[in-house]
Amino acid sequence: MTTPSDSTDSDMMPDEIIDRFMYHPSLLHRWLEQLGINYTIDLLSTLRKPNDSMWVQVNKSKIDFDSLLDIFEDMEFKANKHPLFDDFIQVKIGSNEFDSTEKVLPMIKVDRESTTSIALGKDVNSTNVTEVNQFFAGDTVRIIDFIGNIIAVGIAEIHSTEVKDKTVRVAAKNIKSLGVTPQLTELMVYRRGYFNILTPTQAFSVKSTHLKAEDNILVMTGDKGDVASYIAELTNNNCPITVIVNNKLQLKATRRQVERTKSKAIRIIRRPFLKYLNDHQEIKYSVVFLEPQNSRTAIMPTFSSNLGVTKLDTFATAQKEVITNLYRCLYDSATITYFTHSVDISENEGVYNHALSKAYYEDHKFTEEIRLLQKKKKVSYRELPEETYLDYTFEHKNSSIYIDPVKINNSGGYIAKFKFGKIDKNND
């Protein structure tokens, strides 16, 4: 019989996991079924912590690799050549530990949505606070996350009783945080466009496609122009790149990114993805990078606690609709890189299987660079549990990658490759 002293996470019941991590019950029950109890707990524990590193892509048209690395080292960043890609630098995110005296300071507990930003140094706003001990303005306090782990130490700006009125103000100044993120975007070399910062999923997605001089490229993603500017740099600004953005904020951010990197091949159009595909069938593309709106359940900071299965399934349905209509704007044999920052099997493999069920889409292998990493087991596809997904009839080994946030201690995601039109597999 298991006692409290020797019990493990795997002994926890689903309701205990829900209480501990405070995620939406419908989502946790699905993940426990899809992913198993051990991985689900590891995943949720990982997603509340700061990333291990930042992936910096060197814009070699503006600065050589070694010069940028020297700049980082001169500024005392912990930077090194990326172990996977020769045009990336890996900049480590610093970490702190808390001693026994700090762990018994008066407590401020904060909500899930603010946890990661506070763990990386952001001050605590009164609206972030869910529970407090008694303290006075000027007292040193410990700041804990929604499941009770200390993430920062701060100096109280207000009396503990003043938190209750929910007036928006700083409750505590952060003086020591769990993680320490280098402020790379404040550097002059960033403002001059010498580098971009990508997630691992974005980096692998661009690396997964062989780009040719004659390509006409369509980018439909939710980022701030990072993927498009990296593609422009790799193609020496010679390939036309159309970027579709969904809203005014993304439009502004993408324009700023294009200006910063001086990308000459990018045009930006503000339009919902599906509307663009249906309204502009006269324009054809040979390469597509597609990240539709998704749950972002594999990215840090942690996602909203309000995300449940119903909303996630809505994301998946919308992704399927975009993919179903994508063929309208494609040349024959066009290649599509579909990716999300999601861990959910129904959202990822489920959407991909939907794509491959269409007569005009067919799976496609990765570039040799990515296939070599697959052979070395640096990345791999995700095994699907047969007892749960017997209706998934397609192989994913050669045409999909799951980037596990637990293994890389960073933002994760899913990438899949497919082609438009019936392609002779012998010539693929």
C-alpha positions as CSV (number, residue, x, y, z in Angstrom):
1,M,0.0,0.0,0.0
2,T,1.3,3.4,-0.9
3,T,1.8,5.9,1.9
4,P,2.1,9.7,1.6
5,S,5.8,9.6,2.2
6,D,6.6,7.2,-0.6
7,S,3.9,8.2,-3.1
8,T,4.8,9.4,-6.6
9,D,3.2,11.7,-9.1
10,S,2.0,8.7,-11.1
11,D,0.0,7.6,-8.1
12,M,-2.1,10.8,-8.3
13,M,-5.8,10.6,-9.3
14,P,-7.1,12.8,-12.2
15,D,-8.9,15.0,-9.8
16,E,-5.8,15.5,-7.7
17,I,-3.9,16.6,-10.9
18,I,-6.7,19.0,-11.7
19,D,-6.5,20.5,-8.2
20,R,-2.7,20.7,-8.3
21,F,-2.3,22.3,-11.7
22,M,-5.6,24.1,-12.0
23,Y,-6.1,23.5,-15.7
24,H,-9.5,23.0,-17.3
25,P,-10.8,19.5,-16.3
26,S,-11.9,18.6,-19.9
27,L,-8.4,19.3,-21.3
28,L,-6.6,17.4,-18.5
29,H,-8.9,14.4,-18.8
30,R,-8.2,14.3,-22.6
31,W,-4.4,14.6,-22.1
32,L,-4.4,11.9,-19.4
33,E,-6.1,9.6,-22.0
34,Q,-3.9,10.7,-24.9
35,L,-0.5,11.2,-23.3
36,G,-0.6,9.2,-20.1
37,I,-0.3,10.4,-16.5
38,N,3.5,10.6,-16.2
39,Y,4.0,12.7,-19.3
40,T,1.0,14.9,-18.6
41,I,2.5,15.8,-15.1
42,D,5.9,16.3,-16.6
43,L,4.4,18.6,-19.3
44,L,2.4,20.7,-16.9
45,S,5.4,21.0,-14.6
46,T,7.6,22.1,-17.4
47,L,5.2,24.7,-18.8
48,R,5.2,26.7,-15.7
49,K,9.0,27.2,-15.7
50,P,11.1,29.6,-17.8
51,N,12.7,28.4,-21.0
52,D,16.2,27.0,-20.9
53,S,17.5,29.2,-23.7
54,M,16.7,31.6,-26.5
55,W,17.2,30.6,-30.2
56,V,18.9,33.5,-32.0
57,Q,19.1,33.3,-35.8
58,V,22.1,35.2,-37.1
59,N,21.3,37.4,-40.1
60,K,24.5,36.6,-42.0
61,S,23.7,39.2,-44.7
62,K,24.4,41.9,-42.0
63,I,26.9,40.3,-39.6
64,D,29.0,37.2,-39.5
65,F,28.3,34.5,-37.0
66,D,31.5,34.9,-34.9
67,S,31.2,38.7,-34.6
68,L,27.7,38.4,-33.1
69,L,28.8,35.6,-30.8
70,D,31.7,37.9,-29.7
71,I,29.2,40.7,-29.0
72,F,27.1,38.4,-26.8
73,E,30.1,37.1,-24.9
74,D,31.5,40.7,-24.4
75,M,28.2,41.6,-22.8
76,E,28.6,38.5,-20.6
77,F,25.6,36.6,-22.0
78,K,26.0,32.8,-21.8
79,A,26.0,32.2,-25.5
80,N,27.3,29.4,-27.7
81,K,27.0,27.9,-31.2
82,H,23.7,26.1,-31.4
83,P,24.2,22.3,-31.4
84,L,21.7,21.7,-34.3
85,F,21.9,24.7,-36.7
86,D,25.0,26.5,-37.9
87,D,23.2,29.9,-38.3
88,F,21.8,29.9,-34.8
89,I,23.3,31.0,-31.4
90,Q,21.9,29.6,-28.2
91,V,21.7,32.2,-25.5
92,K,21.1,30.7,-22.0
93,I,18.4,32.0,-19.7
94,G,19.9,32.5,-16.2
95,S,18.4,30.9,-13.1
96,N,18.3,31.6,-9.4
97,E,17.8,29.4,-6.4
98,F,16.0,30.5,-3.2
99,D,17.4,29.8,0.3
100,S,15.6,28.6,3.4
101,T,15.1,32.2,4.8
102,E,13.5,33.4,1.5
103,K,11.1,30.4,1.5
104,V,9.5,31.5,4.8
105,L,9.0,35.2,4.0
106,P,5.4,36.6,3.9
107,M,3.7,35.2,0.9
108,I,2.0,36.7,-2.2
109,K,0.4,34.1,-4.5
110,V,-0.2,35.0,-8.1
111,D,-2.5,33.6,-10.9
112,R,-1.4,31.3,-13.7
113,E,-1.5,33.9,-16.4
114,S,1.2,36.0,-14.7
115,T,3.4,33.2,-13.4
116,T,6.0,32.9,-16.1
117,S,6.4,36.7,-16.7
118,I,7.0,37.2,-12.9
119,A,9.3,34.2,-12.8
120,L,11.3,36.1,-15.5
121,G,11.5,39.3,-13.6
122,K,8.2,41.2,-14.1
123,D,6.8,43.1,-11.1
124,V,3.7,41.9,-9.4
125,N,0.5,43.9,-10.1
126,S,-2.3,43.9,-7.6
127,T,-4.6,42.3,-10.2
128,N,-2.2,39.3,-10.4
129,V,-2.6,38.5,-6.7
130,T,-4.9,35.7,-5.6
131,E,-3.8,35.3,-1.9
132,V,-1.5,37.0,0.6
133,N,-0.1,36.8,4.1
134,Q,0.1,39.9,6.2
135,F,2.8,42.3,5.3
136,F,3.5,46.1,5.2
137,A,4.9,48.3,2.4
138,G,8.6,47.9,2.3
139,D,8.6,44.3,3.6
140,T,10.5,41.7,1.7
141,V,8.0,39.0,0.4
142,R,8.2,35.7,-1.4
143,I,6.1,35.3,-4.5
144,I,4.7,31.9,-5.3
145,D,2.9,30.5,-8.3
146,F,-0.6,29.1,-8.4
147,I,0.6,25.6,-7.1
148,G,2.8,27.0,-4.3
149,N,6.3,27.1,-5.8
150,I,8.4,30.1,-5.1
151,I,9.2,32.0,-8.3
152,A,10.5,35.4,-7.0
153,V,11.4,37.6,-4.1
154,G,10.1,41.2,-4.0
155,I,9.7,44.3,-2.0
156,A,6.1,45.1,-1.1
157,E,4.8,48.4,-2.5
158,I,1.5,48.4,-0.6
159,H,0.0,46.9,2.6
160,S,-1.4,43.4,2.2
161,T,-4.9,44.6,3.0
162,E,-4.7,47.0,0.0
163,V,-4.5,44.2,-2.5
164,K,-8.2,43.4,-1.9
165,D,-9.5,46.6,-3.5
166,K,-8.1,45.4,-6.9
167,T,-6.9,48.9,-7.9
168,V,-4.4,48.4,-10.7
169,R,-1.0,49.1,-9.2
170,V,2.3,47.5,-8.4
171,A,1.9,45.2,-5.3
172,A,5.6,44.2,-5.2
173,K,8.8,45.1,-7.0
174,N,10.6,42.0,-8.2
175,I,14.2,41.9,-6.9
176,K,15.1,38.3,-7.5
177,S,13.3,36.0,-10.0
178,L,13.5,32.3,-10.8
179,G,14.7,33.0,-14.3
180,V,16.8,35.8,-15.8
181,T,16.1,36.5,-19.5
182,P,18.7,38.5,-21.4
183,Q,17.1,41.6,-22.9
184,L,18.3,40.9,-26.4
185,T,15.6,43.0,-28.1
186,E,16.9,46.1,-26.4
187,L,20.4,45.7,-28.0
188,M,21.4,48.0,-30.8
189,V,22.5,45.0,-32.9
190,Y,18.9,43.7,-32.7
191,R,17.4,47.0,-33.7
192,R,19.8,47.0,-36.7
193,G,18.4,43.6,-37.8
194,Y,21.5,41.6,-37.1
195,F,19.5,38.7,-35.7
196,N,16.0,37.3,-35.1
197,I,14.6,35.3,-32.2
198,L,12.6,32.2,-33.1
199,T,11.0,29.4,-31.2
200,P,12.4,25.9,-31.9
201,T,9.2,25.1,-33.9
202,Q,9.6,28.2,-36.1
203,A,13.3,27.3,-36.7
204,F,12.6,23.7,-37.6
205,S,9.7,24.7,-39.8
206,V,11.9,27.0,-42.0
207,K,14.7,24.5,-42.0
208,S,12.4,21.8,-43.1
209,T,11.8,23.3,-46.6
210,H,14.1,23.4,-49.6
211,L,13.7,26.9,-51.0
212,K,14.4,27.5,-54.7
213,A,15.1,30.8,-56.5
214,E,11.9,30.5,-58.5
215,D,9.6,30.0,-55.5
216,N,6.6,32.2,-54.8
217,I,6.1,31.9,-51.0
218,L,3.0,32.4,-48.9
219,V,3.4,32.8,-45.1
220,M,0.2,32.5,-43.0
221,T,1.4,32.5,-39.3
222,G,0.5,34.2,-36.1
223,D,3.9,35.5,-35.3
224,K,5.3,39.1,-35.7
225,G,7.1,38.5,-39.0
226,D,9.9,36.4,-37.6
227,V,9.4,33.4,-39.9
228,A,9.0,35.6,-43.0
229,S,12.1,37.6,-42.3
230,Y,14.2,34.4,-41.8
231,I,12.9,33.1,-45.1
232,A,13.8,36.4,-46.8
233,E,17.3,36.2,-45.4
234,L,17.8,32.6,-46.5
235,T,16.7,33.4,-50.1
236,N,18.7,36.6,-50.3
237,N,15.5,38.7,-50.7
238,N,15.1,37.2,-54.2
239,C,11.9,35.2,-53.7
240,P,8.6,37.1,-53.4
241,I,7.1,36.4,-49.9
242,T,3.4,37.3,-49.2
243,V,2.6,37.5,-45.5
244,I,-1.0,37.3,-44.4
245,V,-1.8,38.9,-41.0
246,N,-5.1,38.6,-39.1
247,N,-5.3,41.9,-37.2
248,K,-4.1,45.4,-36.7
249,L,-1.6,44.6,-34.0
250,Q,0.1,41.8,-36.0
251,L,0.2,44.1,-39.0
252,K,2.0,46.8,-37.0
253,A,4.5,44.3,-35.5
254,T,5.2,42.7,-38.9
255,R,5.8,46.0,-40.5
256,R,8.2,46.9,-37.7
257,Q,10.0,43.6,-38.2
258,V,10.4,44.0,-42.0
259,E,11.7,47.5,-41.4
260,R,14.2,46.4,-38.8
261,T,15.6,43.6,-41.0
262,K,15.4,45.6,-44.2
263,S,13.7,42.7,-46.0
264,K,13.0,43.7,-49.5
265,A,10.9,40.7,-50.7
266,I,8.0,40.8,-48.3
267,R,4.6,42.2,-48.9
268,I,2.0,42.2,-46.1
269,I,-1.7,41.8,-46.5
270,R,-4.2,42.1,-43.6
271,R,-7.0,39.5,-44.2
272,P,-8.4,36.4,-42.5
273,F,-6.6,33.4,-43.8
274,L,-9.7,31.7,-45.2
275,K,-11.0,34.8,-46.8
276,Y,-7.7,35.4,-48.5
277,L,-7.6,31.9,-50.0
278,N,-11.1,32.2,-51.3
279,D,-10.8,35.7,-52.7
280,H,-7.3,35.5,-54.4
281,Q,-7.4,32.3,-56.4
282,E,-5.6,34.0,-59.3
283,I,-2.4,34.1,-57.3
284,K,-0.5,30.8,-57.1
285,Y,2.2,29.8,-54.6
286,S,4.8,27.1,-54.7
287,V,5.7,27.1,-51.0
288,V,3.4,27.7,-48.0
289,F,4.3,28.1,-44.3
290,L,1.1,27.7,-42.4
291,E,0.5,28.2,-38.6
292,P,-3.2,28.7,-38.2
293,Q,-4.6,30.0,-34.9
294,N,-4.0,27.2,-32.4
295,S,-4.0,26.4,-28.7
296,R,-0.3,27.2,-28.1
297,T,-0.3,24.5,-25.4
298,A,3.4,23.7,-26.0
299,I,4.7,27.2,-25.5
300,M,5.9,29.1,-22.5
301,P,4.6,31.2,-20.8
302,T,1.7,28.9,-19.9
303,F,-1.6,29.1,-21.7
304,S,-4.8,30.3,-20.3
305,S,-6.5,28.2,-17.6
306,N,-9.8,28.8,-19.4
307,L,-8.8,26.7,-22.4
308,G,-10.9,23.6,-22.6
309,V,-11.6,20.8,-25.1
310,T,-14.5,22.7,-26.8
311,K,-12.4,25.7,-27.6
312,L,-9.4,23.6,-28.6
313,D,-11.6,21.6,-31.0
314,T,-12.9,24.8,-32.5
315,F,-9.2,25.7,-33.3
316,A,-8.8,22.3,-34.9
317,T,-12.0,22.7,-37.0
318,A,-10.9,26.1,-38.3
319,Q,-7.4,24.7,-39.2
320,K,-9.0,21.9,-41.2
321,E,-11.1,24.5,-43.1
322,V,-8.0,26.6,-44.0
323,I,-6.1,23.5,-45.2
324,T,-9.1,22.2,-47.2
325,N,-9.2,25.5,-49.2
326,L,-5.4,26.0,-49.4
327,Y,-5.2,24.2,-52.8
328,R,-7.0,27.1,-54.5
329,C,-3.8,29.2,-54.3
330,L,-1.2,26.5,-55.1
331,Y,0.8,25.5,-58.1
332,D,1.0,21.8,-58.9
333,S,3.5,20.1,-56.5
334,A,3.5,23.0,-54.1
335,T,4.9,22.1,-50.7
336,I,3.2,23.0,-47.4
337,T,4.8,23.2,-44.0
338,Y,2.0,23.0,-41.4
339,F,3.0,23.8,-37.8
340,T,1.5,24.7,-34.5
341,H,2.8,25.4,-31.0
342,S,0.5,22.7,-29.6
343,V,0.9,19.4,-27.8
344,D,-2.7,18.1,-28.4
345,I,-2.9,15.0,-30.6
346,S,-6.4,15.8,-31.8
347,E,-5.3,19.3,-32.8
348,N,-2.0,18.2,-34.4
349,E,-2.1,14.7,-35.9
350,G,-5.9,15.0,-36.2
351,V,-5.6,18.0,-38.4
352,Y,-2.7,16.5,-40.4
353,N,-4.7,13.3,-41.1
354,H,-7.6,15.4,-42.3
355,A,-5.2,17.1,-44.8
356,L,-3.9,13.7,-46.0
357,S,-7.5,12.4,-46.4
358,K,-8.0,14.9,-49.3
359,A,-7.3,13.6,-52.7
360,Y,-5.2,16.6,-53.7
361,Y,-2.8,16.4,-50.7
362,E,0.0,13.9,-50.1
363,D,2.6,13.6,-47.4
364,H,6.1,14.9,-48.1
365,K,9.6,14.2,-46.7
366,F,11.7,16.8,-44.9
367,T,14.9,18.3,-46.2
368,E,18.1,16.3,-45.9
369,E,19.2,18.5,-43.0
370,I,16.1,17.6,-41.0
371,R,16.2,14.0,-42.0
372,L,19.8,13.7,-40.8
373,L,18.6,15.1,-37.4
374,Q,15.9,12.5,-37.4
375,K,18.4,9.7,-38.1
376,K,20.5,11.0,-35.2
377,K,17.3,11.0,-33.0
378,K,17.7,14.7,-32.3
379,V,14.0,15.0,-33.3
380,S,11.3,12.5,-34.1
381,Y,7.7,12.0,-34.9
382,R,5.2,11.1,-32.1
383,E,4.0,7.6,-31.6
384,L,0.2,7.4,-31.4
385,P,-1.5,5.0,-29.0
386,E,-3.3,2.5,-31.2
387,E,-6.0,1.7,-28.7
388,T,-7.1,5.3,-28.7
389,Y,-6.5,6.3,-32.3
390,L,-7.3,3.3,-34.5
391,D,-8.9,5.6,-37.1
392,Y,-5.5,7.3,-37.7
393,T,-4.3,5.3,-40.7
394,F,-1.4,7.4,-42.0
395,E,2.3,7.0,-41.2
396,H,4.0,10.1,-39.7
397,K,7.6,9.0,-39.6
398,N,8.9,10.8,-42.7
399,S,6.6,13.7,-42.7
400,S,6.0,15.0,-39.2
401,I,8.0,16.1,-36.1
402,Y,6.9,16.5,-32.5
403,I,9.1,19.0,-30.6
404,D,8.7,17.9,-27.0
405,P,8.8,20.9,-24.6
406,V,9.7,18.5,-21.8
407,K,12.8,17.1,-23.6
408,I,14.1,20.5,-24.9
409,N,13.0,22.5,-21.8
410,N,11.8,25.1,-24.2
411,S,8.7,25.9,-26.3
412,G,7.6,22.9,-28.2
413,G,5.2,22.2,-31.1
414,Y,4.3,20.1,-34.1
415,I,5.4,20.2,-37.7
416,A,4.0,18.3,-40.7
417,K,4.9,18.4,-44.4
418,F,2.6,17.7,-47.4
419,K,2.3,18.4,-51.1
420,F,-0.5,19.6,-53.4
421,G,-1.4,17.2,-56.2
422,K,-0.7,13.5,-56.8
423,I,3.0,13.1,-56.7
424,D,4.9,10.1,-57.9
425,K,6.4,8.7,-54.7
426,N,9.4,7.3,-56.6
427,N,10.4,10.8,-57.5
428,D,9.6,12.5,-54.2
